[in-house]
Amino acid sequence: MRYLIVLLIIVGVTYYLYQTKYFSVSKAPQPQPKSNQGQPRLDRGQPSPIAETNRILGTQTKTSDCVVNGSLQDKACTPGSIFPNATKEQVCTPGYSKSVRNVPADLKKRVYKEYGITTHQPGEYEVDHLISLEIGGSNDLANLWPEAGESRPGFHEKDQVENYLHTQVCKGNMTLQQAQEAIANNWLDVYNSISDPAQYDFNTPRNRHE
């Protein structure tokens, strides 16, 4: 009987110690959710600014002595640049362009300096994104040039090209890469290939910085 009592005491003490820190079993660490910091993200259907990383299309061989070529940029200075992490889902979400637009005054001055334009009249030039934001273009210097306001086809027609390419991407008729390469190579060729450019005149504010 005495041995049974001792055995019960030992079992009781062991159970008590098991419940304390001396014999507690640590829980396995739970995996932490991956951070989205610096990555494109959509919250509640609204686009948030994507990471400020750029990828230049082609090769930028000059950063000075650039020359506007009628309605076109100097390809050696402005080959075009994109946000490589931008997706079709993001650019096709209303408000995307506004969320990533960032061309401050000092950057516009650098664009004019790059093209040797020291003075200009209002409306004579407008700093424009070669690859528009709405198809994944970036705010990098390699994607900006002073578009002449009086050349025809000009900025109004380029708006139509941008809207056309954006529509084609969102409808699944072409990829973002195809749209980006087309407008960077020669947006006039795209304009001339559109059967009815006027249907892409949406009368929306330009994604440009005067």
C-alpha positions in Angstrom: 0.0 0.0 0.0 2.8 2.3 0.9 4.5 1.7 -2.4 1.2 2.6 -4.2 1.0 5.9 -2.4 4.6 6.7 -3.3 3.9 5.8 -6.9 0.8 8.1 -7.0 2.9 10.9 -5.5 5.6 10.5 -8.2 3.0 10.5 -11.0 1.3 13.6 -9.6 4.6 15.5 -9.3 5.7 14.5 -12.7 2.4 15.7 -14.2 2.7 19.0 -12.4 6.2 19.6 -13.6 5.1 18.7 -17.2 2.7 21.6 -17.0 5.4 24.1 -15.9 8.3 25.7 -17.7 10.6 22.9 -16.7 9.0 20.3 -19.0 7.0 22.6 -21.4 7.1 21.8 -25.1 7.9 24.8 -27.2 5.6 25.4 -30.1 7.2 25.3 -33.5 7.6 28.8 -34.9 4.8 29.7 -37.3 5.9 30.8 -40.8 5.6 34.6 -41.2 3.8 36.0 -44.2 6.1 37.2 -47.0 6.6 40.9 -47.0 5.3 42.9 -50.0 7.5 45.8 -49.3 8.8 47.3 -52.5 6.5 45.2 -54.6 3.4 46.1 -56.7 0.3 45.6 -54.7 -3.4 46.2 -55.1 -5.4 46.9 -52.0 -9.2 46.8 -52.1 -9.1 47.2 -55.9 -6.9 50.3 -55.8 -3.4 50.3 -57.1 -0.6 51.4 -54.8 2.7 52.8 -56.1 5.0 50.1 -57.3 8.6 49.8 -56.5 10.8 52.6 -57.9 12.8 50.3 -60.0 13.3 50.8 -63.7 14.5 48.9 -66.7 15.6 50.7 -69.8 14.5 49.2 -73.1 17.3 49.2 -75.7 20.5 51.2 -75.0 20.9 54.7 -73.7 24.1 56.0 -75.4 23.7 59.7 -74.7 22.6 62.0 -71.9 23.4 65.3 -73.6 23.3 66.9 -77.0 19.9 65.2 -77.6 17.7 66.4 -80.5 14.0 66.2 -80.9 13.2 64.5 -84.2 10.0 66.1 -85.3 7.3 64.1 -83.5 9.8 61.6 -82.2 12.4 61.5 -79.4 16.1 61.1 -79.8 16.4 57.3 -79.4 20.0 57.5 -78.2 18.9 59.6 -75.2 15.3 58.4 -74.7 15.1 54.6 -75.6 12.2 54.2 -73.1 12.1 52.7 -69.6 9.5 50.6 -67.8 8.5 49.4 -64.3 9.5 45.7 -64.8 7.2 44.6 -62.0 4.1 46.2 -63.4 1.4 43.7 -64.4 -1.6 43.8 -66.8 -3.9 43.7 -63.8 -2.4 46.8 -62.3 -2.2 49.0 -65.4 -5.8 48.0 -66.2 -7.1 49.2 -62.8 -8.5 52.7 -62.9 -6.2 55.1 -61.1 -3.0 53.2 -61.7 -1.3 56.0 -63.7 -2.0 58.6 -61.1 -0.6 56.3 -58.3 2.8 56.0 -60.0 3.2 59.3 -61.7 6.2 61.2 -60.2 8.0 63.8 -62.4 9.1 66.7 -60.1 10.2 70.0 -61.4 13.9 69.2 -61.0 13.5 66.1 -63.2 11.8 68.2 -65.9 14.7 70.6 -65.9 17.1 67.7 -66.4 15.0 66.6 -69.4 15.2 70.1 -71.0 18.9 70.3 -70.3 19.5 66.9 -71.8 17.9 68.2 -75.0 19.7 71.5 -74.9 16.5 73.5 -74.4 17.4 76.5 -72.3 14.2 78.5 -72.8 10.8 77.8 -74.3 7.4 79.4 -74.6 4.4 77.9 -72.8 3.0 75.1 -74.9 6.1 74.9 -77.1 7.3 71.7 -75.5 5.8 69.3 -73.0 7.8 66.7 -71.0 6.2 63.4 -72.0 6.6 59.8 -71.1 7.7 57.9 -74.2 6.2 54.6 -72.9 3.1 55.9 -71.2 2.4 55.1 -67.5 -0.8 53.3 -68.5 1.2 50.6 -70.2 3.9 50.2 -67.6 6.2 53.1 -68.5 8.4 54.5 -65.7 9.4 58.1 -64.6 13.0 57.5 -65.4 15.0 60.1 -67.4 15.4 57.5 -70.2 11.6 57.5 -70.6 11.1 61.3 -70.8 11.6 63.8 -73.6 10.4 67.3 -74.4 7.7 66.6 -77.0 7.2 69.5 -79.5 3.7 70.9 -79.2 3.3 72.1 -82.8 4.4 69.0 -84.7 1.7 67.0 -86.4 1.0 64.2 -85.7 1.8 65.4 -82.2 0.8 65.0 -78.6 -2.9 64.7 -79.3 -2.3 61.8 -81.7 0.1 60.2 -79.3 -2.6 60.3 -76.7 -4.7 58.2 -79.1 -1.9 55.7 -79.5 -1.5 55.4 -75.8 -5.2 54.8 -75.3 -5.3 52.3 -78.2 -2.4 50.3 -76.8 -3.8 50.4 -73.3 -7.1 49.1 -74.6 -5.4 46.3 -76.6 -3.5 45.2 -73.5 -6.5 45.2 -71.2 -8.6 43.3 -73.8 -5.9 40.7 -74.1 -5.1 41.4 -77.7 -1.4 42.1 -77.0 1.0 41.8 -74.1 2.4 44.6 -72.1 5.8 43.9 -73.6 4.5 44.2 -77.1 2.7 47.5 -76.4 5.8 48.9 -74.7 8.1 47.9 -77.5 5.7 49.2 -80.2 5.4 52.7 -78.7 9.1 52.9 -77.8 10.3 51.9 -81.3 8.1 54.3 -83.3 4.7 55.5 -82.0 4.0 57.1 -85.4 4.0 53.7 -87.0 1.4 52.5 -84.5 -0.7 55.6 -85.1 -0.7 55.0 -88.9 -1.7 51.4 -88.3 -4.9 52.3 -86.4 -7.9 52.3 -88.8 -9.9 54.9 -86.8 -7.6 56.7 -84.3 -10.5 59.1 -83.3 -12.3 56.3 -81.4 -9.4 56.3 -79.0 -9.7 60.0 -78.2 -11.2 59.6 -74.7 -10.9 63.3 -73.8 -9.2 62.4 -70.6 -6.5 64.5 -68.9 -3.1 63.7 -70.3 -0.6 61.7 -68.3 2.1 64.4 -68.9 3.8 67.2 -67.1 3.9 70.6 -68.6 
